[in-house]
Amino acid sequence: MNKLTIKTFLLISLVSTNIFSQSGWNWGEQIDVAKEKNAIYTDLVKVGKYKGAIEAHTWLIENAPDLNESLYQNGTKIYSGLANKETDKVQKATYQAKALEMYDLRIKYFGNEASVLNRKAFPAYKFYKGDKSKYNELLGLFEKTFSLNGADFLTNNFVAYMDVVRRFKATGGMISDEKVLDIYTNLSDVLDDKIASSNKPASLQKVAENIDKLLTLTIDLSCDYVESLLGPKLAETGDLKIASKIFKLMLQNKCTDRILAFEAAKIVNQNSPDYAISKFLASRASKENDRKSAIQYYNQAISLTKDATKKAEIYLSLAKIDYKAGLKSNARNNCRKALAADPSISEAHVLIGNLYLSSFEECKQGEYKTVDYSIFIAAHNAFKKAGDYQNMKKSESLFPSITDIFTEEYTEGQSIKIDCWINESVILQKRPEN
């Protein structure tokens, strides 16, 4: 191989090595200079000497703009770092603008717009939240970012977005109350899904609380206002999104006694059955003495949860409905179902005790006081299981007297069968002596 051939071979080998030794890097026409500039600025960035890194970094943007995505990631770090330390307002604003420009250039040369805007939005908010001339621009940025990302919208962007809406409206920005509600509802829907699927929902719940607060600072959320703004639209369209919005707002503002809240909840529950909403509908129906609907919604709530405590609460609610209707045996059955689901629900024992207390007149036989007054022993036993000492004393005072027991030839400690719907046996006890 002659000298010319060897020289050519070595040159080709060197160029090939420079081009292909680092995957994803485009060094441009001045490979050696670009590599040198890259080494210089990245070393300076590593030690926090951001101002010194500008010259080499700028050269790369001008001469090798599609070098690598890290060029713009580091650029954001350089100009954000300088902006944070700068005290001169004009220079600070210049650095901030350059930091945000890095995101735009990154999108221009490397795409992935949704992800990059997701990262740009919060720094933009931090830089410009005190500058009302930037609020329209910020609002547009957050709207686009949320639209592109949806469920992937970064957690720290939720409160920032809602605060931008608040600031924009407070400074005279042209945004309707309905638009504000749309933004809030969309954010809340995504947050609710995140909370439901999170292993650590507490921090996300705090975010939800903060955007709730910001909403109340942005528009009037009185019960009357919600009704006047959204009520007619729900009546006209029956739209699920409007219904969801109404119910969430009325729940938040404790307007759930309104008829509109009930109507909205029915639409939401019909389209997307939910334990809490079913329970709410059942409670409202019960207050309206609509026994049939209440039972229907309570049974639906039971089917929508696997939580034993929640099931117990619903069975107890069903027992109260039965008690109110005078269906004592049904009421006791539901109390027992509640206790089977959650033995700690003492209120079920109390209700059984009250069922027995209220049954004396209908269950007494009028032949032996000892037998008739044993109903109160059954009540006492139920109150004892609940730890309800006040009702225990009340029922004890109604036990058979020692005179009745002796005269009617019964014996303390023997088993007494109570008929009627109660259909239980108790151990005979005498009334405490004063």
C-alpha positions, 0 to 999 in steps of 0.5 A, a space after each residue: 500500500 503506497 503512502 497516498 493510499 495509507 494516508 487516505 485510509 487513515 483519514 477515512 477511518 478517523 472521520 468514520 470514528 468521529 461520526 459514528 463513535 457517539 450515536 445520536 450526535 450530529 457534529 456538523 461540518 466542523 467536527 473537531 471544533 464542535 467536540 472541543 466546544 461541547 467539552 468546554 461548555 459541559 465541563 463549565 456547566 458541571 461546576 456551575 460556571 454558567 456565564 463562562 459556558 455561554 460562548 461555547 454553547 452559543 457557538 454550538 447552537 449556531 453551527 450544530 443546532 441539531 447536535 444532540 437534545 442535551 444541548 438544549 437541556 443544558 441550555 435551559 440549565 445555564 440560563 435558568 441558573 443565571 436568571 435565578 442569581 441575577 439581580 438586574 431586572 433587565 438582564 434577569 428577563 433576558 436570561 429567562 427568555 433565553 431559558 424558555 427559548 431552549 425548550 422551543 429550539 429543542 422542539 424545533 430540532 428534536 420534536 416531542 412537543 408534548 413532553 417538552 412543553 410539559 417541562 416548559 410550562 412550570 418554569 414559564 409560570 415561575 418566571 412570569 407569574 408576576 408580570 401581567 403582560 405575560 398572562 395571556 401568553 402563559 394561559 395559551 401555553 398551559 392550554 396547549 400543554 394540557 391539551 397535548 398531555 392530558 393524563 400525563 400533565 405533570 403534577 406541579 403544572 396543575 396548581 400553576 395552570 389554575 393560578 394563571 387562570 386566576 391571575 389572568 381573570 383578576 387583571 381583566 383578561 377576557 375569560 368567561 366564568 364558564 371557561 374557567 369552570 371548563 378548565 377546572 373540571 378538566 384538571 379535576 377529572 385528570 387529578 381524580 384519575 391520578 389519585 385513584 390509581 396512586 399508591 400515595 394519593 395524599 400529595 395529589 389530594 393536596 393538589 386537588 384541594 389547592 385548585 379547589 381553593 383557586 377556583 373559589 378565588 377566581 369566580 363566584 361559586 355561591 349555590 345560587 350562582 351555580 344554579 343560574 349559570 349551569 342549571 338551565 344548560 343541564 335542563 336543556 341538554 342533560 349533558 353528563 359533563 355539565 352534570 358532573 361539573 354541577 355536582 362537584 361544585 355543589 358538593 364542594 360548596 355544600 349545596 347538596 340540599 338543592 334539587 339541582 344537585 340531586 338531578 345532576 347526581 342522578 345523571 352522573 350515577 346513571 352514566 357512571 355508577 359510583 359508590 359515594 354518589 349512590 349513597 348520596 342519592 339514597 340518603 336524599 331519597 330517604 329524606 324525601 320518604 321515597 323508600 323505593 328509590 332509597 333502597 334501590 340506590 343503597 343496594 347499588 352502593 353495596 354492589 359498588 364497594 368491596 370495603 366491609 365498613 362501607 357495606 356495613 354503613 349501607 346495611 345500617 342505613 337500610 335498617 333505619 329505613 325499615 325501622 322508620 317503615 315499621 318493618 322491624 324484622 327486616 330492620 333487624 336482618 339488615 342490622 345483622 348484615 351490617 354486623 356480619 360485614 363489620 362487627 365493630 359497628 355498635 350502632 347496629 346493636 343499639 338499633 336492635 335494642 331500640 327495636 325491642 324496646 319499641 315492641 313491648 305493646 305489640 309483642 306482650 301476651 298479657 298472661 305472665 309479666 315475667 315473659 312479657 317484661 323479658 323483652 327488655 332483657 333482650 333489649 338490654 343484651 343488645 345495648 350491652 353489646 354496643 356498650 350503651 350504658 345509658 340504654 342498658 340502665 333504662 332497659 334494666 329498670 323495666 326487667 321483671 320484678 322479683 315479685 313477678 318472677 316468684 309469684 309466677 313461679 319462674 326462676 332467675 337464670 332460666 331461659 325464657 322464650 320471647 315469641 312475636 317477631 323477636 323470636 329469641 330466648 333470654 336468660 331471666 334476670 330480675 329488675 335491680 332493686 333501688 
